[in-house]
Amino acid sequence: MIAQAARTRREVLQLAGAAAGGAALAQLGVPAIGTARSATTLAALERKLGGVLTVPGDLSYGAAAALWNQRLSVAPRAIAFCQSVSDVQQVLAFARGRGWPVAARSGRHSFEGYCNTTGIVCDVTALNDVRFDRTHGTVKVGAGNNVQSLWQSVVVDGGRGIQNGTCPTVGLGGLVLGGGLTGTSRKYGALVDDVVAVSVVLPDGRYVQASASRRPELFWALRGGGGGNFGVATSFTIRTHGAPLVYDFEISYSWSKAAEVYAQWQALAPTMPREMTACTLRLSRVPPPSGSGAYELKVVIGGHWMGTKAELEDLLEPLVAIGPEKLPITIIRIPYASAHRPSGCELEPNGSTSCHLAGSSGDYPNYQRSDFFTEPVPAAGIAEIVSQVEQWPGGPGSYEGGVQLEAFGAPSKMNAVAPDAMAWMHRDSLYHTVYLNFWGQPESEAANVEWVNSFYAAMRPYSSGQAYQNYIDAGLTSWRSAYYGANWKRLQRIKRAYDPENLLAFKQGVTPSR
């Protein structure tokens, strides 16, 4: 907590910084901060919090407001780092009384920065407890956990399998509420398929639990209805799984085989049994390691298999027959914790873990878009994909551009659930595609944004029109149908029931129906 003398300094600094965000706030219909009284009320809020409140002018504010995507910058009036459910309730009460918009934040990974707001940010990263219920095979995890901490606590230390992401700093709050594509989704479905309860602070301040038997409509909406739409989630109770040894495989090809590999992969991967928990195809263009010279074009298939090695080799034989660049194919049997480790993290032979995040994609500005494909892409479309990857502009200090495809298909658990069983409706895809785009210098932004938009436009004749709400995309005009399909109207009715004043508001947020 800040001493009273420091608090007075804060009030002065707050007043000095208020004008910078005034125009943007006015566009939202929110009164501008500019009086000693408003500064005092923020100070009063801070006195009620167990956590820290930071505002413009504080030395900590820049780091507190920073987003994972360096392309974006959103300046909140205040950021509250909540230590408890009570803190969350205090923040919501404060915002409700002043008409400020609230953003719930756990990992700062919103592709469009919607985890920040020009109002007040309710940051729950400190709510990161992990409690096992071995009897029921579940774990209750705070919404402030991220992919790395979930892997460490549940998989490495707890010895249980759990659906999880790959980017270590992604917050659980966003990952779960937006559906959750994971490295085991072919076997277990979306992450929300394993969620059995959500604890949430509602906009009116009530702290409730939503499950199949308690507030089932809210529970329906929270499973795929997007982060920060219906309340501030504080914890999730999630079903866990066994953690068997897993076969990890990788096949690399020369670029000349790219079109053939794509065609064969999309014919085979979505038809594989669920024991093929993940099978991805990545086509990318990357700068040379030295920073000078020709860019490299890569084609890589990788995944995990929970069966025998002989079965895996039979399934992969048509892909190996294409003629990988590196023979033999790499197949190794590894612990579950190694197979499903976050990027940059390693499970050491002695059981300890290490994570090295420097140089990851989080060090780069980016603009990425997504598609679900429900039909195979024909030869003309594949040729367009190959050509587009070859044209990625990159630029000085860039990281990577291309596509990553994640197989689902009819045999997968993902597609075995009805699209209206919960808000997550993406239940008919062959595969999901993300258009990767990480550049370096600010002067490269325009060319890279133009590239991904051109690539995305070229795929319109072939894609389903669905998009992954966790890869939220401000460029989508049809985002309601792309994210939620026929479930949109029901989501609006639930929003009206739980947030009629739209306190939790953002550009692509669910709005109350009229």
C-alpha positions in Angstrom: 0.0 0.0 0.0 1.1 3.5 -0.7 1.7 5.9 2.2 -0.5 9.0 2.5 2.2 11.4 1.3 2.8 9.3 -1.7 -1.0 9.1 -2.3 -1.2 12.9 -2.5 1.6 12.8 -5.1 -0.4 10.2 -7.0 -3.5 12.4 -7.0 -1.4 15.3 -8.5 0.1 13.0 -11.2 -3.3 11.5 -12.0 -4.7 15.0 -12.7 -1.7 15.7 -14.9 -2.2 12.6 -16.9 -5.9 12.8 -17.3 -6.0 15.0 -20.3 -4.1 12.5 -22.5 -6.9 10.0 -22.5 -9.8 12.5 -22.3 -10.7 12.5 -26.0 -10.8 8.7 -26.3 -12.8 8.5 -23.1 -15.3 11.0 -24.4 -15.9 8.9 -27.4 -17.2 6.2 -25.1 -19.5 8.6 -23.3 -17.5 8.4 -20.1 -16.9 11.7 -18.2 -13.3 12.9 -18.3 -11.2 12.9 -15.2 -10.2 16.4 -14.3 -11.3 17.3 -10.8 -9.7 16.8 -7.4 -12.8 14.9 -6.4 -12.3 12.2 -9.0 -8.7 11.8 -8.0 -9.7 11.5 -4.4 -12.2 8.7 -5.3 -9.5 6.7 -6.9 -7.4 7.1 -3.8 -10.4 6.0 -1.7 -10.7 2.9 -4.0 -7.0 2.1 -3.4 -7.5 2.2 0.3 -10.1 -0.5 0.0 -7.9 -2.8 -2.0 -5.6 -5.5 -0.8 -3.8 -5.2 -4.1 -2.1 -2.3 -5.9 -3.8 0.5 -8.0 -1.7 2.2 -10.6 -2.6 5.3 -12.6 -1.0 7.5 -15.3 2.0 9.2 -13.9 3.1 6.4 -11.6 6.5 4.9 -12.3 4.9 1.5 -12.5 2.2 2.5 -14.9 4.0 1.9 -18.2 4.8 -1.7 -17.4 1.4 -2.2 -15.9 -0.4 -1.0 -19.1 1.9 -2.9 -21.6 0.3 -5.5 -23.8 1.7 -8.7 -25.3 1.1 -7.4 -28.8 3.5 -4.5 -29.2 1.5 -3.2 -32.1 -1.1 -2.0 -29.6 -1.3 0.6 -26.9 -4.3 1.3 -24.7 -4.1 3.7 -21.8 -6.4 2.9 -18.9 -7.5 5.5 -16.4 -6.5 3.0 -13.7 -5.3 -0.6 -13.3 -6.2 -2.6 -10.2 -4.1 -5.6 -9.4 -6.7 -7.6 -7.4 -5.5 -9.9 -4.6 -9.0 -11.3 -3.7 -12.6 -11.6 -4.8 -13.3 -8.7 -2.5 -10.9 -6.6 -4.5 -12.7 -7.5 -7.7 -16.0 -6.5 -6.1 -14.6 -3.2 -5.1 -13.3 -2.4 -8.6 -16.7 -3.3 -10.1 -18.6 -1.2 -7.6 -16.3 1.8 -8.2 -16.7 1.5 -12.0 -20.5 0.9 -11.7 -20.9 4.1 -9.7 -19.1 6.2 -12.2 -20.1 4.6 -15.5 -16.5 3.6 -16.4 -16.0 0.6 -18.6 -14.2 -2.3 -17.1 -11.8 -4.8 -18.7 -11.1 -8.1 -17.0 -7.5 -9.1 -17.6 -5.4 -12.2 -16.8 -2.7 -12.5 -19.4 -2.7 -9.4 -21.6 -2.8 -11.5 -24.8 -5.9 -10.1 -26.5 -5.0 -9.9 -30.1 -6.6 -6.5 -30.3 -5.8 -5.2 -26.8 -9.3 -5.6 -25.4 -7.9 -6.7 -22.1 -7.1 -3.1 -21.5 -9.7 -0.3 -21.6 -9.8 3.5 -21.3 -11.7 2.9 -18.1 -10.4 0.7 -15.3 -8.6 -2.7 -15.7 -9.4 -5.4 -13.2 -6.3 -7.6 -13.3 -6.6 -11.0 -11.7 -3.1 -12.4 -12.2 -2.6 -12.7 -8.4 -5.6 -15.1 -8.2 -3.5 -18.1 -9.1 -4.3 -20.8 -6.5 -4.4 -24.4 -7.6 -6.4 -27.0 -5.6 -6.8 -30.6 -6.6 -9.8 -32.8 -6.0 -8.3 -36.2 -6.5 -11.6 -37.9 -5.7 -13.4 -36.3 -8.6 -10.4 -35.9 -10.9 -10.7 -32.2 -11.1 -8.6 -29.1 -10.3 -9.8 -25.7 -9.2 -7.4 -23.1 -10.7 -7.4 -19.3 -10.2 -8.1 -17.3 -13.3 -4.8 -15.6 -12.9 -2.8 -18.7 -13.8 -1.2 -18.7 -17.2 -0.2 -21.6 -19.5 3.3 -21.9 -17.9 2.0 -22.0 -14.3 -0.8 -24.4 -15.2 1.8 -26.8 -16.8 4.1 -26.5 -13.8 1.4 -26.9 -11.1 -1.0 -29.5 -12.7 1.1 -31.5 -15.1 4.7 -31.4 -13.7 4.0 -31.1 -10.0 0.5 -32.7 -9.9 1.1 -35.5 -12.4 -2.2 -35.0 -14.2 -3.0 -34.2 -17.8 -4.9 -31.0 -18.5 -5.9 -29.2 -21.6 -3.5 -26.3 -22.0 -2.1 -23.8 -24.5 1.4 -23.5 -25.9 2.2 -19.8 -25.4 3.5 -19.7 -21.8 2.2 -16.2 -20.9 -1.4 -16.6 -22.1 -3.7 -16.1 -19.1 -6.2 -18.8 -18.2 -9.1 -16.3 -17.9 -9.0 -15.5 -21.6 -8.0 -19.0 -22.8 -11.0 -20.7 -21.1 -13.7 -18.2 -21.7 -12.9 -18.0 -25.4 -13.2 -21.8 -25.9 -9.6 -22.9 -25.7 -7.9 -24.8 -28.6 -5.2 -26.9 -27.1 -2.7 -29.6 -28.0 -5.1 -32.3 -26.9 -8.3 -30.9 -28.4 -8.7 -33.8 -30.9 -9.0 -36.2 -28.0 -10.8 -34.1 -25.4 -12.5 -31.3 -27.3 -12.2 -27.6 -26.6 -10.9 -26.7 -23.1 -14.4 -25.5 -22.2 -15.6 -29.1 -22.7 -13.6 -30.0 -19.6 -14.8 -27.0 -17.5 -17.3 -28.1 -14.8 -17.7 -24.9 -12.9 -16.8 -21.2 -13.1 -16.6 -18.8 -10.1 -17.3 -15.3 -11.2 -18.0 -11.8 -9.8 -21.0 -10.4 -11.7 -21.2 -6.8 -12.7 -23.6 -6.1 -9.8 -21.0 -7.3 -7.4 -22.4 -10.8 -6.6 -19.9 -13.6 -6.3 -21.5 -16.7 -7.8 -20.7 -20.1 -9.2 -22.0 -21.3 -12.5 -22.2 -24.9 -13.4 -24.6 -27.4 -15.1 -26.8 -27.3 -12.0 -26.3 -23.7 -10.8 -27.1 -20.8 -13.1 -26.9 -23.1 -16.2 -27.6 -20.3 -18.6 -24.7 -18.3 -17.4 -22.6 -21.5 -17.5 -23.6 -22.0 -21.1 -22.5 -18.5 -22.0 -19.2 -18.6 -20.1 -18.1 -21.7 -22.1 -17.0 -20.0 -25.3 -18.8 -16.6 -25.0 -15.6 -14.7 -24.8 -13.5 -13.2 -22.0 -14.9 -10.3 -20.0 -18.4 -10.3 -21.3 -20.5 -11.5 -18.4 -18.4 -10.9 -15.3 -14.9 -11.2 -13.9 -14.0 -14.9 -13.7 -11.9 -15.7 -10.6 -11.5 -19.5 -10.8 -12.3 -22.5 -12.9 -12.9 -26.1 -11.9 -11.5 -28.2 -14.8 -11.6 -32.0 -15.4 -8.1 -33.5 -15.6 -6.9 -36.6 -17.4 -4.2 -39.2 -17.2 -0.6 -38.3 -18.2 0.7 -41.2 -20.1 3.9 -41.4 -22.2 3.4 -39.8 -25.6 4.9 -40.3 -29.0 6.1 -37.0 -30.3 6.8 -36.8 -34.1 8.1 -34.2 -36.6 8.5 -34.3 -40.4 10.3 -31.6 -42.3 10.1 -31.1 -46.1 11.8 -29.0 -48.7 9.6 -26.1 -49.9 9.2 -27.6 -53.3 6.9 -30.2 -51.6 4.7 -27.6 -49.9 1.6 -28.0 -52.1 1.8 -31.8 -52.1 2.3 -31.9 -48.3 -0.7 -29.6 -47.8 -3.0 -31.7 -50.0 -2.0 -34.9 -48.3 -2.1 -33.5 -44.8 -5.7 -32.1 -45.2 -6.8 -35.4 -46.6 -5.3 -37.5 -43.8 -4.9 -35.6 -40.5 -8.7 -34.8 -39.9 -9.5 -38.5 -40.4 -7.1 -39.8 -37.8 -8.3 -41.4 -34.5 -8.5 -39.3 -31.4 -5.3 -40.9 -30.1 -3.7 -38.5 -32.6 -4.2 -35.7 -30.0 -2.7 -33.1 -32.2 -1.4 -33.0 -35.8 -0.3 -29.6 -37.1 1.1 -28.3 -40.4 3.1 -25.2 -40.5 4.2 -23.4 -43.7 6.3 -20.4 -42.9 8.9 -17.9 -44.1 11.6 -16.9 -41.6 14.6 -14.5 -41.7 18.1 -16.0 -41.7 19.5 -16.7 -38.2 22.4 -14.3 -38.8 20.0 -11.4 -39.8 21.4 -11.2 -43.3 21.0 -13.3 -46.4 18.0 -15.1 -47.9 14.9 -15.8 -46.0 14.1 -19.5 -45.4 10.9 -21.3 -46.3 9.8 -24.2 -44.1 7.2 -27.0 -44.2 6.8 -29.0 -41.0 4.3 -31.5 -39.7 4.3 -32.3 -36.1 2.1 -33.8 -33.4 1.5 -36.3 -30.6 0.1 -39.8 -30.5 -1.3 -41.8 -27.6 -1.0 -45.3 -29.1 1.7 -47.7 -30.2 4.7 -46.7 -32.4 3.7 -49.2 -35.1 0.2 -47.6 -35.3 1.7 -44.2 -35.6 4.1 -45.2 -38.3 1.2 -46.7 -40.3 -0.8 -43.5 -40.1 2.2 -41.3 -41.1 3.4 -43.5 -44.0 1.6 -41.5 -46.7 3.1 -38.3 -45.4 6.6 -39.9 -45.1 6.2 -41.2 -48.7 6.1 -37.7 -50.1 9.8 -37.5 -49.4 10.7 -35.5 -46.3 13.9 -33.5 -46.4 15.2 -35.1 -43.3 15.1 -38.9 -42.9 14.3 -40.9 -41.0 11.2 -39.2 -39.5 11.8 -38.0 -35.9 9.6 -40.1 -33.5 10.4 -40.2 -29.8 8.5 -41.4 -26.8 8.5 -38.8 -24.0 6.7 -38.0 -20.8 3.3 -36.2 -21.1 4.8 -33.2 -19.4 7.5 -32.9 -22.1 5.1 -33.4 -24.9 2.8 -30.7 -23.7 5.2 -28.2 -22.4 4.7 -24.5 -23.3 7.0 -22.9 -25.9 10.4 -22.1 -24.5 9.9 -24.4 -21.5 11.8 -27.7 -20.9 11.4 -30.6 -18.5 14.8 -31.5 -17.3 15.9 -35.2 -16.8 16.0 -34.6 -13.0 12.4 -33.5 -13.0 13.1 -29.7 -12.7 11.8 -27.2 -15.3 13.2 -24.2 -17.0 11.6 -21.7 -19.3 13.5 -19.3 -21.6 11.1 -16.8 -23.1 13.5 -14.3 -24.5 13.3 -14.1 -28.3 9.8 -15.5 -28.4 7.0 -14.2 -30.6 5.9 -12.0 -27.6 8.9 -9.8 -28.4 7.3 -8.7 -31.7 4.4 -6.6 -32.9 1.9 -8.7 -34.8 -1.4 -8.9 -36.6 -2.9 -12.4 -36.9 -6.2 -13.6 -38.3 -7.9 -17.0 -38.2 -10.2 -19.3 -40.1 -12.0 -22.6 -39.6 -12.1 -24.8 -42.8 -15.0 -27.2 -43.1 -14.1 -28.4 -46.7 -10.8 -29.4 -48.2 -9.0 -26.5 -50.0 -8.7 -27.3 -53.8 -5.5 -27.2 -55.7 -6.0 -23.6 -56.7 -6.4 -22.5 -53.1 -3.4 -24.5 -52.0 -1.3 -22.8 -54.7 -2.5 -19.4 -53.4 -1.5 -20.4 -49.9 2.0 -21.4 -51.0 2.4 -18.1 -53.0 1.2 -16.0 -50.1 3.6 -17.5 -47.7 6.4 -16.8 -50.2 5.4 -13.2 -50.3 5.5 -12.5 -46.5 7.4 -9.1 -46.3 9.0 -9.5 -42.9 11.5 -6.7 -42.6 14.4 -5.8 -40.3 14.3 -7.7 -37.0 11.2 -9.8 -38.0 10.4 -13.2 -36.6 8.0 -15.3 -38.8 5.1 -15.2 -41.3 3.0 -18.0 -42.7 0.2 -20.3 -41.6 -0.3 -23.0 -38.9 -3.1 -25.5 -39.4 -4.5 -27.6 -36.5 -6.4 -30.7 -37.5 -9.8 -31.7 -36.0 -12.3 -33.6 -38.2 -15.2 -36.0 -37.6 -13.3 -38.5 -35.3 -12.2 -35.7 -33.0 -14.0 -35.0 -29.7 -14.1 -31.4 -30.8 -16.7 -32.2 -33.4 -18.7 -34.7 -31.2 -20.5 -32.0 -29.3 -23.6 -30.1 -30.6 -22.9 -26.5 -31.7 -25.6 -25.2 -29.3 -24.5 -27.3 -26.3 -22.6 -24.2 -25.1 -21.5 -20.9 -26.6 -18.5 -22.5 -28.3 -20.0 -23.4 -31.6 -17.1 -24.5 -33.8 -18.0 -28.2 -34.1 -17.8 -29.0 -37.8 -14.3 -28.1 -38.9 -11.6 -30.1 -40.7 -9.0 -27.8 -39.3 -8.3 -24.4 -37.9 -5.8 -22.0 -39.5 -4.0 -19.0 -38.0 -2.2 -16.6 -40.3 1.0 -15.9 -38.5 2.7 -12.5 -38.8 5.4 -11.2 -36.5 7.5 -8.3 -37.7 10.2 -6.2 -36.1 10.5 -2.5 -36.8 7.6 0.0 -36.8 8.3 0.9 -40.4 7.4 -2.7 -41.4 3.9 -2.6 -40.0 2.0 -1.3 -43.0 3.4 -3.9 -45.4 2.8 -6.8 -42.9 -0.7 -5.8 -42.1 -1.4 -5.5 -45.9 0.1 -8.9 -46.4 -2.1 -10.7 -43.8 -5.2 -8.9 -45.1 -4.5 -9.9 -48.7 -3.8 -13.5 -47.6 -7.1 -13.6 -45.6 -9.1 -12.1 -48.5 -7.6 -14.7 -50.9 -8.9 -17.5 -48.7 -12.6 -16.3 -48.6 -13.8 -18.6 -51.3 -12.5 -21.6 -49.4 -13.1 -20.9 -45.7 -16.2 -21.5 -43.6 -16.4 -17.9 -42.4 -16.0 -19.0 -38.8 -13.1 -17.5 -36.7 -11.6 -18.2 -33.3 -12.9 -15.7 -30.7 -9.6 -16.0 -28.8 -7.8 -14.8 -31.9 -10.1 -11.7 -31.8 -9.9 -9.7 -35.0 -10.9 -6.0 -35.3 -10.8 -6.4 -39.0 -13.9 -8.7 -39.0 -17.1 -7.0 -40.0 -19.1 -10.3 -39.5 -17.5 -11.1 -36.2 -20.8 -12.0 -34.5 -21.6 -14.8 -36.8 -17.9 -15.7 -37.2 -17.3 -16.2 -33.4 -20.8 -17.3 -32.3 -23.0 -18.2 -35.2 -26.6 -19.0 -34.2 -25.7 -18.7 -30.5 -25.4 -14.9 -30.7 -29.0 -14.0 -29.9 -28.9 -16.3 -26.8 -25.7 -14.7 -25.7 -27.3 -11.3 -25.9 -30.3 -12.4 -23.8 -27.9 -13.7 -21.1 -25.9 -10.5 -21.3 -29.1 -8.6 -20.6 -29.8 -10.7 -17.6 -26.4 -10.3 -16.0 -25.0 -7.1 -17.4 -27.9 -5.0 -18.6 -25.9 -1.7 -18.4 -23.0 -3.2 -20.4 -20.5 -2.3 -17.8 -18.1 -4.9 -19.3 -18.0 -3.3 -22.7 -15.5 -3.5 -25.6 -15.5 -3.1 -29.3 -16.4 -6.8 -30.1 -18.1 -7.5 -26.8 -21.5 -9.2 -26.4 -24.2 -6.5 -26.1 -27.5 -6.8 -24.2 -30.4 -7.5 -26.5 -33.2 -5.0 -26.6 
